[in-house]
Every structure is written in structure tokens, then in C-alpha cells.
Amino acid sequence: MSRKPNDDLVRRLKSIEGHVRGVQRMVDEGEYCIHVVNQISAIQSALKKVSAIMLDGHLRSCVTEAVRSADAETREEVLGELMQVFESSTQV
């Protein structure tokens, strides 16, 4: 049986969801703050990985298709979207 391309993303997101629930439980139970912060950092790293995988797929499919397109408006729209993602990812 072949896997859908999104299976890995869904699996990762479910794992992150469980991790977030774990952090919520830690906060409810008054866990040591640094332990909670460390778990939040792990969640952020996992979300960044999901984002990178999504962006890679987008670049390899939608962006490639748009760049090869004869439609200049489509190309400009996709390039504008990429710039927005880049700008938001470089903000602290």
C-alpha cells in the first residue's frame, strides 16, 4: 500500500498535538517552568520542521508549475507569496 504525501505531515501534526496537550498538563500540574519551556521549544522545532516540509512540497509543485507557466500574473502571485513567507520567517 502506498502512502499519501501528507501522511507524514499528519503524523507529525498529531504528535505535536499530543506534545501540546502534555505541556498543558505540565502547566496544570505546576511543573518546573524550565521543563515546560524546554517542551515548548521542542514543539516549536517540530512545527518548524512541518513548515519546512510543507514549503518544500510547495516549491517542488506549485511554485515550479507557476514559474513554468506562460501566465505572468500567476508567476508574480506565487513569487509574492514566497516573499511574504520569507519576510515572516525572518522576523523575530
Biopython code that builds the backbone (N, CA, C, O; Angstrom):
import numpy as np
from Bio.PDB.StructureBuilder import StructureBuilder

atoms = [
    (1, "MET", "N", (0.839, -1.173, 0.000)),
    (1, "MET", "CA", (0.000, 0.000, 0.000)),
    (1, "MET", "C", (0.891, 1.245, 0.000)),
    (1, "MET", "O", (1.811, 1.348, 0.812)),
    (2, "SER", "N", (0.624, 2.188, -0.902)),
    (2, "SER", "CA", (1.444, 3.396, -0.972)),
    (2, "SER", "C", (0.919, 4.450, 0.001)),
    (2, "SER", "O", (-0.277, 4.545, 0.275)),
    (3, "ARG", "N", (1.853, 5.224, 0.501)),
    (3, "ARG", "CA", (1.487, 6.284, 1.443)),
    (3, "ARG", "C", (1.173, 7.558, 0.687)),
    (3, "ARG", "O", (1.810, 7.868, -0.320)),
    (4, "LYS", "N", (0.199, 8.287, 1.172)),
    (4, "LYS", "CA", (-0.084, 9.600, 0.614)),
    (4, "LYS", "C", (1.027, 10.549, 1.073)),
    (4, "LYS", "O", (1.591, 10.368, 2.152)),
    (5, "PRO", "N", (1.343, 11.561, 0.253)),
    (5, "PRO", "CA", (2.392, 12.504, 0.646)),
    (5, "PRO", "C", (2.113, 13.203, 1.976)),
    (5, "PRO", "O", (3.046, 13.557, 2.697)),
    (6, "ASN", "N", (0.843, 13.402, 2.302)),
    (6, "ASN", "CA", (0.501, 14.116, 3.530)),
    (6, "ASN", "C", (0.507, 13.231, 4.766)),
    (6, "ASN", "O", (0.377, 13.744, 5.878)),
    (7, "ASP", "N", (0.653, 11.929, 4.612)),
    (7, "ASP", "CA", (0.645, 11.028, 5.771)),
    (7, "ASP", "C", (1.707, 11.416, 6.793)),
    (7, "ASP", "O", (1.441, 11.419, 7.995)),
    (8, "ASP", "N", (2.895, 11.741, 6.326)),
    (8, "ASP", "CA", (3.978, 12.118, 7.230)),
    (8, "ASP", "C", (3.634, 13.408, 7.964)),
    (8, "ASP", "O", (3.883, 13.533, 9.163)),
    (9, "LEU", "N", (3.059, 14.369, 7.237)),
    (9, "LEU", "CA", (2.685, 15.631, 7.872)),
    (9, "LEU", "C", (1.603, 15.424, 8.922)),
    (9, "LEU", "O", (1.683, 15.983, 10.015)),
    (10, "VAL", "N", (0.606, 14.633, 8.600)),
    (10, "VAL", "CA", (-0.479, 14.364, 9.549)),
    (10, "VAL", "C", (0.074, 13.669, 10.786)),
    (10, "VAL", "O", (-0.306, 14.001, 11.909)),
    (11, "ARG", "N", (0.961, 12.716, 10.588)),
    (11, "ARG", "CA", (1.575, 12.015, 11.718)),
    (11, "ARG", "C", (2.347, 12.992, 12.596)),
    (11, "ARG", "O", (2.244, 12.950, 13.821)),
    (12, "ARG", "N", (3.116, 13.863, 11.969)),
    (12, "ARG", "CA", (3.884, 14.852, 12.725)),
    (12, "ARG", "C", (2.964, 15.805, 13.492)),
    (12, "ARG", "O", (3.224, 16.127, 14.651)),
    (13, "LEU", "N", (1.898, 16.251, 12.844)),
    (13, "LEU", "CA", (0.976, 17.175, 13.500)),
    (13, "LEU", "C", (0.244, 16.521, 14.669)),
    (13, "LEU", "O", (0.008, 17.166, 15.691)),
    (14, "LYS", "N", (-0.110, 15.265, 14.526)),
    (14, "LYS", "CA", (-0.747, 14.554, 15.642)),
    (14, "LYS", "C", (0.221, 14.414, 16.808)),
    (14, "LYS", "O", (-0.172, 14.525, 17.970)),
    (15, "SER", "N", (1.476, 14.172, 16.495)),
    (15, "SER", "CA", (2.493, 14.085, 17.539)),
    (15, "SER", "C", (2.644, 15.429, 18.253)),
    (15, "SER", "O", (2.742, 15.481, 19.479)),
    (16, "ILE", "N", (2.663, 16.505, 17.480)),
    (16, "ILE", "CA", (2.761, 17.846, 18.057)),
    (16, "ILE", "C", (1.542, 18.131, 18.930)),
    (16, "ILE", "O", (1.662, 18.692, 20.019)),
    (17, "GLU", "N", (0.385, 17.742, 18.442)),
    (17, "GLU", "CA", (-0.849, 17.936, 19.218)),
    (17, "GLU", "C", (-0.744, 17.247, 20.581)),
    (17, "GLU", "O", (-1.101, 17.828, 21.606)),
    (18, "GLY", "N", (-0.260, 16.026, 20.582)),
    (18, "GLY", "CA", (-0.078, 15.301, 21.834)),
    (18, "GLY", "C", (0.931, 15.980, 22.739)),
    (18, "GLY", "O", (0.768, 16.029, 23.958)),
    (19, "HIS", "N", (1.968, 16.497, 22.123)),
    (19, "HIS", "CA", (3.008, 17.197, 22.881)),
    (19, "HIS", "C", (2.436, 18.461, 23.530)),
    (19, "HIS", "O", (2.739, 18.762, 24.684)),
    (20, "VAL", "N", (1.605, 19.199, 22.782)),
    (20, "VAL", "CA", (0.982, 20.415, 23.317)),
    (20, "VAL", "C", (0.075, 20.066, 24.492)),
    (20, "VAL", "O", (0.055, 20.774, 25.499)),
    (21, "ARG", "N", (-0.668, 18.983, 24.362)),
    (21, "ARG", "CA", (-1.523, 18.546, 25.478)),
    (21, "ARG", "C", (-0.674, 18.196, 26.700)),
    (21, "ARG", "O", (-1.065, 18.457, 27.838)),
    (22, "GLY", "N", (0.479, 17.608, 26.450)),
    (22, "GLY", "CA", (1.390, 17.291, 27.541)),
    (22, "GLY", "C", (1.884, 18.544, 28.246)),
    (22, "GLY", "O", (2.003, 18.572, 29.471)),
    (23, "VAL", "N", (2.172, 19.580, 27.467)),
    (23, "VAL", "CA", (2.611, 20.847, 28.054)),
    (23, "VAL", "C", (1.472, 21.468, 28.860)),
    (23, "VAL", "O", (1.691, 22.017, 29.940)),
    (24, "GLN", "N", (0.269, 21.377, 28.331)),
    (24, "GLN", "CA", (-0.888, 21.901, 29.068)),
    (24, "GLN", "C", (-1.023, 21.185, 30.415)),
    (24, "GLN", "O", (-1.282, 21.813, 31.442)),
    (25, "ARG", "N", (-0.848, 19.888, 30.395)),
    (25, "ARG", "CA", (-0.911, 19.103, 31.633)),
    (25, "ARG", "C", (0.202, 19.529, 32.589)),
    (25, "ARG", "O", (-0.020, 19.659, 33.793)),
    (26, "MET", "N", (1.398, 19.744, 32.045)),
    (26, "MET", "CA", (2.523, 20.185, 32.876)),
    (26, "MET", "C", (2.203, 21.516, 33.565)),
    (26, "MET", "O", (2.487, 21.696, 34.749)),
    (27, "VAL", "N", (1.615, 22.435, 32.816)),
    (27, "VAL", "CA", (1.251, 23.738, 33.384)),
    (27, "VAL", "C", (0.177, 23.556, 34.451)),
    (27, "VAL", "O", (0.268, 24.131, 35.536)),
    (28, "ASP", "N", (-0.843, 22.751, 34.138)),
    (28, "ASP", "CA", (-1.919, 22.482, 35.105)),
    (28, "ASP", "C", (-1.374, 21.905, 36.404)),
    (28, "ASP", "O", (-1.869, 22.215, 37.488)),
    (29, "GLU", "N", (-0.354, 21.066, 36.286)),
    (29, "GLU", "CA", (0.210, 20.387, 37.453)),
    (29, "GLU", "C", (1.328, 21.186, 38.122)),
    (29, "GLU", "O", (1.914, 20.737, 39.108)),
    (30, "GLY", "N", (1.622, 22.369, 37.586)),
    (30, "GLY", "CA", (2.626, 23.227, 38.206)),
    (30, "GLY", "C", (4.055, 22.739, 38.044)),
    (30, "GLY", "O", (4.890, 22.948, 38.925)),
    (31, "GLU", "N", (4.341, 22.091, 36.921)),
    (31, "GLU", "CA", (5.711, 21.618, 36.651)),
    (31, "GLU", "C", (6.704, 22.777, 36.685)),
    (31, "GLU", "O", (6.343, 23.940, 36.498)),
    (32, "TYR", "N", (7.934, 22.432, 36.924)),
    (32, "TYR", "CA", (9.027, 23.397, 36.944)),
    (32, "TYR", "C", (9.067, 24.141, 35.607)),
    (32, "TYR", "O", (9.061, 23.518, 34.545)),
    (33, "CYS", "N", (9.109, 25.472, 35.664)),
    (33, "CYS", "CA", (8.981, 26.317, 34.472)),
    (33, "CYS", "C", (9.979, 25.970, 33.369)),
    (33, "CYS", "O", (9.615, 25.935, 32.193)),
    (34, "ILE", "N", (11.213, 25.718, 33.734)),
    (34, "ILE", "CA", (12.235, 25.422, 32.726)),
    (34, "ILE", "C", (11.897, 24.144, 31.971)),
    (34, "ILE", "O", (12.155, 24.051, 30.771)),
    (35, "HIS", "N", (11.328, 23.163, 32.651)),
    (35, "HIS", "CA", (10.918, 21.933, 31.965)),
    (35, "HIS", "C", (9.819, 22.234, 30.947)),
    (35, "HIS", "O", (9.820, 21.690, 29.843)),
    (36, "VAL", "N", (8.892, 23.097, 31.324)),
    (36, "VAL", "CA", (7.809, 23.483, 30.408)),
    (36, "VAL", "C", (8.389, 24.235, 29.215)),
    (36, "VAL", "O", (8.029, 23.962, 28.070)),
    (37, "VAL", "N", (9.277, 25.172, 29.480)),
    (37, "VAL", "CA", (9.889, 25.954, 28.401)),
    (37, "VAL", "C", (10.666, 25.042, 27.453)),
    (37, "VAL", "O", (10.628, 25.240, 26.238)),
    (38, "ASN", "N", (11.357, 24.064, 27.983)),
    (38, "ASN", "CA", (12.085, 23.110, 27.132)),
    (38, "ASN", "C", (11.132, 22.340, 26.232)),
    (38, "ASN", "O", (11.441, 22.099, 25.065)),
    (39, "GLN", "N", (9.985, 21.955, 26.758)),
    (39, "GLN", "CA", (9.000, 21.230, 25.953)),
    (39, "GLN", "C", (8.400, 22.141, 24.881)),
    (39, "GLN", "O", (8.159, 21.709, 23.753)),
    (40, "ILE", "N", (8.164, 23.393, 25.239)),
    (40, "ILE", "CA", (7.652, 24.355, 24.258)),
    (40, "ILE", "C", (8.670, 24.545, 23.136)),
    (40, "ILE", "O", (8.295, 24.640, 21.968)),
    (41, "SER", "N", (9.929, 24.599, 23.477)),
    (41, "SER", "CA", (10.984, 24.723, 22.473)),
    (41, "SER", "C", (10.985, 23.522, 21.529)),
    (41, "SER", "O", (11.174, 23.676, 20.322)),
    (42, "ALA", "N", (10.776, 22.339, 22.078)),
    (42, "ALA", "CA", (10.710, 21.130, 21.246)),
    (42, "ALA", "C", (9.515, 21.196, 20.297)),
    (42, "ALA", "O", (9.614, 20.784, 19.141)),
    (43, "ILE", "N", (8.395, 21.711, 20.782)),
    (43, "ILE", "CA", (7.202, 21.855, 19.937)),
    (43, "ILE", "C", (7.476, 22.843, 18.813)),
    (43, "ILE", "O", (7.113, 22.597, 17.662)),
    (44, "GLN", "N", (8.114, 23.959, 19.142)),
    (44, "GLN", "CA", (8.439, 24.948, 18.116)),
    (44, "GLN", "C", (9.350, 24.353, 17.044)),
    (44, "GLN", "O", (9.165, 24.617, 15.856)),
    (45, "SER", "N", (10.313, 23.567, 17.450)),
    (45, "SER", "CA", (11.207, 22.910, 16.489)),
    (45, "SER", "C", (10.432, 21.955, 15.593)),
    (45, "SER", "O", (10.665, 21.896, 14.385)),
    (46, "ALA", "N", (9.516, 21.212, 16.188)),
    (46, "ALA", "CA", (8.707, 20.272, 15.409)),
    (46, "ALA", "C", (7.819, 21.017, 14.416)),
    (46, "ALA", "O", (7.648, 20.569, 13.282)),
    (47, "LEU", "N", (7.255, 22.145, 14.832)),
    (47, "LEU", "CA", (6.429, 22.945, 13.926)),
    (47, "LEU", "C", (7.266, 23.528, 12.790)),
    (47, "LEU", "O", (6.805, 23.593, 11.650)),
    (48, "LYS", "N", (8.482, 23.948, 13.092)),
    (48, "LYS", "CA", (9.371, 24.458, 12.040)),
    (48, "LYS", "C", (9.666, 23.371, 11.010)),
    (48, "LYS", "O", (9.742, 23.651, 9.814)),
    (49, "LYS", "N", (9.832, 22.135, 11.471)),
    (49, "LYS", "CA", (10.085, 21.019, 10.557)),
    (49, "LYS", "C", (8.874, 20.784, 9.661)),
    (49, "LYS", "O", (9.024, 20.573, 8.457)),
    (50, "VAL", "N", (7.673, 20.817, 10.240)),
    (50, "VAL", "CA", (6.449, 20.656, 9.444)),
    (50, "VAL", "C", (6.368, 21.773, 8.408)),
    (50, "VAL", "O", (6.047, 21.526, 7.246)),
    (51, "SER", "N", (6.655, 22.985, 8.827)),
    (51, "SER", "CA", (6.631, 24.116, 7.912)),
    (51, "SER", "C", (7.636, 23.929, 6.777)),
    (51, "SER", "O", (7.323, 24.211, 5.621)),
    (52, "ALA", "N", (8.826, 23.460, 7.096)),
    (52, "ALA", "CA", (9.857, 23.231, 6.074)),
    (52, "ALA", "C", (9.419, 22.163, 5.080)),
    (52, "ALA", "O", (9.646, 22.298, 3.878)),
    (53, "ILE", "N", (8.794, 21.104, 5.577)),
    (53, "ILE", "CA", (8.309, 20.039, 4.693)),
    (53, "ILE", "C", (7.212, 20.572, 3.779)),
    (53, "ILE", "O", (7.191, 20.281, 2.583)),
    (54, "MET", "N", (6.295, 21.362, 4.359)),
    (54, "MET", "CA", (5.218, 21.950, 3.558)),
    (54, "MET", "C", (5.783, 22.870, 2.481)),
    (54, "MET", "O", (5.362, 22.817, 1.326)),
    (55, "LEU", "N", (6.734, 23.709, 2.866)),
    (55, "LEU", "CA", (7.325, 24.646, 1.918)),
    (55, "LEU", "C", (8.071, 23.905, 0.813)),
    (55, "LEU", "O", (7.995, 24.293, -0.353)),
    (56, "ASP", "N", (8.784, 22.855, 1.164)),
    (56, "ASP", "CA", (9.493, 22.055, 0.169)),
    (56, "ASP", "C", (8.514, 21.485, -0.861)),
    (56, "ASP", "O", (8.761, 21.546, -2.065)),
    (57, "GLY", "N", (7.419, 20.939, -0.381)),
    (57, "GLY", "CA", (6.408, 20.400, -1.295)),
    (57, "GLY", "C", (5.816, 21.480, -2.182)),
    (57, "GLY", "O", (5.580, 21.264, -3.371)),
    (58, "HIS", "N", (5.580, 22.638, -1.598)),
    (58, "HIS", "CA", (5.019, 23.758, -2.360)),
    (58, "HIS", "C", (5.998, 24.215, -3.442)),
    (58, "HIS", "O", (5.602, 24.471, -4.579)),
    (59, "LEU", "N", (7.273, 24.316, -3.079)),
    (59, "LEU", "CA", (8.285, 24.731, -4.055)),
    (59, "LEU", "C", (8.397, 23.733, -5.200)),
    (59, "LEU", "O", (8.537, 24.118, -6.361)),
    (60, "ARG", "N", (8.334, 22.465, -4.866)),
    (60, "ARG", "CA", (8.509, 21.424, -5.880)),
    (60, "ARG", "C", (7.284, 21.240, -6.776)),
    (60, "ARG", "O", (7.395, 20.690, -7.872)),
    (61, "SER", "N", (6.130, 21.694, -6.322)),
    (61, "SER", "CA", (4.930, 21.509, -7.137)),
    (61, "SER", "C", (4.366, 22.848, -7.605)),
    (61, "SER", "O", (4.538, 23.220, -8.766)),
    (62, "CYS", "N", (3.708, 23.557, -6.730)),
    (62, "CYS", "CA", (3.001, 24.782, -7.114)),
    (62, "CYS", "C", (3.922, 25.853, -7.691)),
    (62, "CYS", "O", (3.616, 26.450, -8.723)),
    (63, "VAL", "N", (5.039, 26.091, -7.030)),
    (63, "VAL", "CA", (5.939, 27.151, -7.487)),
    (63, "VAL", "C", (6.576, 26.767, -8.815)),
    (63, "VAL", "O", (6.649, 27.588, -9.730)),
    (64, "THR", "N", (7.032, 25.538, -8.924)),
    (64, "THR", "CA", (7.637, 25.077, -10.175)),
    (64, "THR", "C", (6.644, 25.209, -11.326)),
    (64, "THR", "O", (6.994, 25.668, -12.414)),
    (65, "GLU", "N", (5.413, 24.805, -11.073)),
    (65, "GLU", "CA", (4.371, 24.896, -12.102)),
    (65, "GLU", "C", (4.112, 26.357, -12.477)),
    (65, "GLU", "O", (3.971, 26.677, -13.657)),
    (66, "ALA", "N", (4.049, 27.236, -11.486)),
    (66, "ALA", "CA", (3.777, 28.650, -11.754)),
    (66, "ALA", "C", (4.917, 29.308, -12.525)),
    (66, "ALA", "O", (4.675, 30.104, -13.433)),
    (67, "VAL", "N", (6.151, 28.983, -12.170)),
    (67, "VAL", "CA", (7.305, 29.575, -12.853)),
    (67, "VAL", "C", (7.346, 29.136, -14.314)),
    (67, "VAL", "O", (7.736, 29.911, -15.188)),
    (68, "ARG", "N", (6.950, 27.916, -14.572)),
    (68, "ARG", "CA", (6.938, 27.400, -15.951)),
    (68, "ARG", "C", (5.724, 27.893, -16.738)),
    (68, "ARG", "O", (5.669, 27.745, -17.959)),
    (69, "SER", "N", (4.768, 28.471, -16.048)),
    (69, "SER", "CA", (3.531, 28.915, -16.674)),
    (69, "SER", "C", (3.774, 30.117, -17.583)),
    (69, "SER", "O", (4.670, 30.927, -17.348)),
    (70, "ALA", "N", (2.964, 30.206, -18.611)),
    (70, "ALA", "CA", (3.028, 31.360, -19.501)),
    (70, "ALA", "C", (2.290, 32.551, -18.896)),
    (70, "ALA", "O", (2.385, 33.669, -19.402)),
    (71, "ASP", "N", (1.562, 32.311, -17.822)),
    (71, "ASP", "CA", (0.757, 33.351, -17.184)),
    (71, "ASP", "C", (1.614, 34.169, -16.212)),
    (71, "ASP", "O", (1.936, 33.712, -15.115)),
    (72, "ALA", "N", (1.975, 35.378, -16.632)),
    (72, "ALA", "CA", (2.840, 36.244, -15.820)),
    (72, "ALA", "C", (2.180, 36.610, -14.495)),
    (72, "ALA", "O", (2.866, 36.736, -13.481)),
    (73, "GLU", "N", (0.876, 36.779, -14.489)),
    (73, "GLU", "CA", (0.165, 37.139, -13.257)),
    (73, "GLU", "C", (0.284, 36.025, -12.215)),
    (73, "GLU", "O", (0.484, 36.294, -11.031)),
    (74, "THR", "N", (0.161, 34.789, -12.660)),
    (74, "THR", "CA", (0.306, 33.642, -11.758)),
    (74, "THR", "C", (1.715, 33.587, -11.190)),
    (74, "THR", "O", (1.900, 33.361, -9.994)),
    (75, "ARG", "N", (2.712, 33.795, -12.050)),
    (75, "ARG", "CA", (4.107, 33.791, -11.586)),
    (75, "ARG", "C", (4.330, 34.857, -10.521)),
    (75, "ARG", "O", (4.928, 34.587, -9.479)),
    (76, "GLU", "N", (3.854, 36.054, -10.783)),
    (76, "GLU", "CA", (4.041, 37.161, -9.839)),
    (76, "GLU", "C", (3.322, 36.894, -8.518)),
    (76, "GLU", "O", (3.836, 37.218, -7.448)),
    (77, "GLU", "N", (2.150, 36.311, -8.600)),
    (77, "GLU", "CA", (1.391, 35.993, -7.384)),
    (77, "GLU", "C", (2.155, 34.993, -6.514)),
    (77, "GLU", "O", (2.277, 35.180, -5.303)),
    (78, "VAL", "N", (2.663, 33.939, -7.135)),
    (78, "VAL", "CA", (3.391, 32.908, -6.391)),
    (78, "VAL", "C", (4.694, 33.468, -5.828)),
    (78, "VAL", "O", (5.052, 33.166, -4.689)),
    (79, "LEU", "N", (5.397, 34.267, -6.600)),
    (79, "LEU", "CA", (6.636, 34.871, -6.102)),
    (79, "LEU", "C", (6.349, 35.831, -4.945)),
    (79, "LEU", "O", (7.130, 35.915, -3.997)),
    (80, "GLY", "N", (5.236, 36.547, -5.023)),
    (80, "GLY", "CA", (4.833, 37.423, -3.922)),
    (80, "GLY", "C", (4.536, 36.639, -2.657)),
    (80, "GLY", "O", (4.894, 37.060, -1.557)),
    (81, "GLU", "N", (3.880, 35.496, -2.815)),
    (81, "GLU", "CA", (3.602, 34.632, -1.658)),
    (81, "GLU", "C", (4.897, 34.143, -1.023)),
    (81, "GLU", "O", (5.024, 34.111, 0.201)),
    (82, "LEU", "N", (5.853, 33.764, -1.859)),
    (82, "LEU", "CA", (7.145, 33.310, -1.334)),
    (82, "LEU", "C", (7.854, 34.424, -0.567)),
    (82, "LEU", "O", (8.461, 34.177, 0.475)),
    (83, "MET", "N", (7.775, 35.634, -1.078)),
    (83, "MET", "CA", (8.395, 36.761, -0.377)),
    (83, "MET", "C", (7.722, 36.989, 0.974)),
    (83, "MET", "O", (8.398, 37.291, 1.957)),
    (84, "GLN", "N", (6.410, 36.849, 1.031)),
    (84, "GLN", "CA", (5.702, 37.011, 2.308)),
    (84, "GLN", "C", (6.153, 35.959, 3.312)),
    (84, "GLN", "O", (6.374, 36.266, 4.484)),
    (85, "VAL", "N", (6.288, 34.722, 2.852)),
    (85, "VAL", "CA", (6.747, 33.650, 3.739)),
    (85, "VAL", "C", (8.166, 33.947, 4.209)),
    (85, "VAL", "O", (8.474, 33.808, 5.393)),
    (86, "PHE", "N", (9.016, 34.351, 3.296)),
    (86, "PHE", "CA", (10.401, 34.666, 3.656)),
    (86, "PHE", "C", (10.457, 35.798, 4.677)),
    (86, "PHE", "O", (11.160, 35.698, 5.683)),
    (87, "GLU", "N", (9.722, 36.866, 4.419)),
    (87, "GLU", "CA", (9.738, 38.016, 5.323)),
    (87, "GLU", "C", (9.208, 37.647, 6.708)),
    (87, "GLU", "O", (9.769, 38.072, 7.718)),
    (88, "SER", "N", (8.144, 36.867, 6.761)),
    (88, "SER", "CA", (7.593, 36.499, 8.073)),
    (88, "SER", "C", (8.508, 35.525, 8.806)),
    (88, "SER", "O", (8.536, 35.509, 10.037)),
    (89, "SER", "N", (9.250, 34.720, 8.066)),
    (89, "SER", "CA", (10.136, 33.751, 8.723)),
    (89, "SER", "C", (11.422, 34.390, 9.235)),
    (89, "SER", "O", (12.099, 33.818, 10.089)),
    (90, "THR", "N", (11.760, 35.561, 8.727)),
    (90, "THR", "CA", (12.988, 36.214, 9.178)),
    (90, "THR", "C", (12.737, 37.220, 10.292)),
    (90, "THR", "O", (13.680, 37.812, 10.816)),
    (91, "GLN", "N", (11.475, 37.418, 10.658)),
    (91, "GLN", "CA", (11.158, 38.310, 11.776)),
    (91, "GLN", "C", (11.325, 37.572, 13.083)),
    (91, "GLN", "O", (11.066, 36.372, 13.179)),
    (92, "VAL", "N", (11.755, 38.295, 14.072)),
    (92, "VAL", "CA", (11.941, 37.701, 15.402)),
    (92, "VAL", "C", (10.753, 38.018, 16.267)),
    (92, "VAL", "O", (10.708, 37.610, 17.427)),
]
sb = StructureBuilder()
sb.init_structure("model")
sb.init_model(0)
sb.init_chain("A")
sb.init_seg("    ")
for serial, (resi, resn, name, xyz) in enumerate(atoms, 1):
    if name == "N":
        sb.init_residue(resn, " ", resi, " ")
    sb.init_atom(name, np.array(xyz, "f"), 0.0, 1.0, " ", f" {name:<3s}", serial, name[0])
structure = sb.get_structure()
